[in-house]
Amino acid sequence: MPAFNFYNLESLKAIQAAAKELRAPVIFAASESAVKYMGDDFLRWAAQNNFVHLDHGLSFESCKHAIALGFKSVMIDGSALPFAENVKLTRRVVEYAHKHGVLVEAELGTLCGTEDDIKNKRCASTDPAEAKKFVELTGCDSLAIAIGTSHGAFKRSWSSRGMGPLTLTEGSRSSTTLHFDILKEIRALLPRTPLVLHGASRIPEKYTKALGLKHAGGIPAAEIKRAIKGGIAKVNIDSDARLAWTATMKQMLGKLNDNFDPRHYLAAASNEMTELYKKEIKLIYG
């Protein structure tokens, strides 16, 4: 399933419109910073009408708050913690969430890049043996793994296993070759656990050119398809939508003239996001 992040009414409506037109199930994801920005009242309403998931919850309190708002799924991201501490935190969230009928996604391994409050300069692939042990110890419902993707608009290459510094591919749009050997090992060890791929945006060139983002580049569509066939059950996409929104807003604001009605350019940005989401849905389910 695709998981799309939303930040306001327009982005929420864009996801709804794409899902309704294609009759496709999707997950509505909200990060900690998005929760703070949109406020409890709006999110409580949104959760009543959609499957809303907390993306990258960094604490037990954050997950507890999302559950109180009616979120049907929460992610506890303890990936920056030592293994034992990640297990302890995740297990605590799982025990609380399951009492309230809420699903829990956890993360093992570290994705590079920047997204909201997450700023990782170094990456670590998920160790298959540790992944199996982690799921057994925590009882999490799904597991986000690190197999070469990264947060943000700059998908960068790094060492296939263990820790390694980020390196930027110069000269052309960078792309990341996913570590399918690791995915295969994890899938074999955890055949019944849904695996999650974060940082899966494709970073369309039409948007990076419009915004002047040099060296930006994403995950090729063929690799996303291959990852899904290899066992990925949930694909997170956020940066593509941010780029679509911002590029459209930049274009619209540059030619406003005497049209200062905010609905004019907000609707244009929302419609562009809808078209993007339709392409992503077709890729994931196709």
C-alpha positions, 0 to 999 in steps of 0.5 A, spaced: 500 500 500 502 507 498 502 511 504 502 519 503 504 524 507 499 530 508 500 537 512 493 541 511 486 540 508 489 541 501 494 535 501 489 531 504 483 532 499 489 531 494 490 524 496 482 523 497 481 525 490 486 520 487 484 514 491 477 515 490 478 516 482 482 510 482 478 506 487 485 504 491 486 503 498 491 508 501 494 510 508 494 517 510 500 519 514 502 525 518 509 526 521 510 529 528 511 536 525 505 535 521 501 533 527 503 540 531 502 544 525 495 541 523 492 541 530 488 536 534 481 538 532 483 537 525 487 531 525 481 528 530 476 529 524 481 527 519 482 520 523 474 519 523 474 519 515 481 516 513 486 511 515 491 515 518 498 513 520 503 517 525 509 517 521 516 517 524 513 518 532 520 519 536 517 517 543 512 513 546 508 520 548 507 522 541 504 515 539 500 515 545 497 522 543 496 520 536 492 514 538 488 518 542 486 522 536 484 516 533 490 514 528 489 507 526 496 506 526 503 509 529 510 508 527 515 508 533 522 510 530 527 508 535 532 506 529 537 512 532 537 508 538 542 502 540 538 495 539 536 494 546 533 501 547 529 500 540 526 494 542 524 496 549 521 503 546 518 499 541 515 494 545 512 499 550 508 502 544 506 495 542 503 493 548 499 500 549 497 500 542 495 493 541 490 495 547 487 500 543 486 496 537 492 500 533 497 497 529 505 499 530 510 500 525 517 500 527 524 501 524 531 498 524 536 500 520 538 508 519 536 512 513 540 517 511 537 524 509 533 530 512 525 529 513 522 534 518 526 533 525 530 527 522 537 529 520 541 523 519 548 524 515 550 516 516 546 510 514 546 503 516 543 497 513 538 493 516 541 486 519 537 481 517 538 476 523 537 482 527 530 484 524 528 477 525 530 478 533 527 485 533 520 483 531 520 477 535 522 481 541 517 487 540 511 484 537 511 490 532 506 489 526 510 491 520 517 493 520 521 499 516 527 497 513 533 500 510 536 497 504 538 504 500 533 509 500 534 516 504 529 521 506 529 528 502 530 530 495 537 527 494 537 520 494 545 518 495 549 512 495 552 509 501 555 502 503 551 496 502 552 494 509 554 497 516 555 504 517 558 509 511 558 516 509 553 519 504 556 521 497 553 525 492 553 523 485 556 529 481 554 531 474 547 527 473 541 526 477 543 521 482 539 515 483 540 509 488 541 502 487 537 498 492 540 492 496 535 487 494 540 482 497 538 484 504 531 485 502 531 477 500 534 475 506 529 479 511 523 477 507 526 469 508 527 470 515 520 474 516 515 471 511 509 474 515 511 480 517 509 486 512 516 490 510 516 498 509 520 502 504 521 509 507 524 514 502 521 511 496 520 518 492 522 518 485 523 526 485 520 528 478 525 532 474 520 537 472 519 539 479 527 539 481 528 543 474 522 548 476 525 549 483 533 549 481 535 543 485 541 541 482 543 533 483 536 532 486 534 525 484 530 519 487 528 512 486 527 509 479 520 506 478 523 499 476 526 499 483 520 500 487 516 495 483 522 490 484 522 492 491 514 490 492 515 484 488 521 482 493 516 483 499 515 490 500 508 491 503 508 499 504 511 504 500 512 511 503 512 517 499 513 524 501 518 528 498 515 528 491 508 531 493 512 536 497 516 538 490 509 538 486 506 542 491 512 547 492 513 547 484 506 549 482 505 554 488 512 558 485 509 558 478 502 560 480 505 566 485 509 568 479 503 570 475 498 572 479 497 579 476 491 582 480 488 575 482 489 574 489 484 569 491 488 564 495 483 558 493 486 560 486 493 557 487 491 553 493 487 549 488 492 548 483 497 545 487 492 540 490 490 538 483 498 537 481 498 533 487 492 529 485 495 527 479 502 525 482 498 521 487 495 517 481 501 516 478 504 513 484 498 509 486 498 506 479 506 504 480 505 501 486 498 497 484 500 496 477 
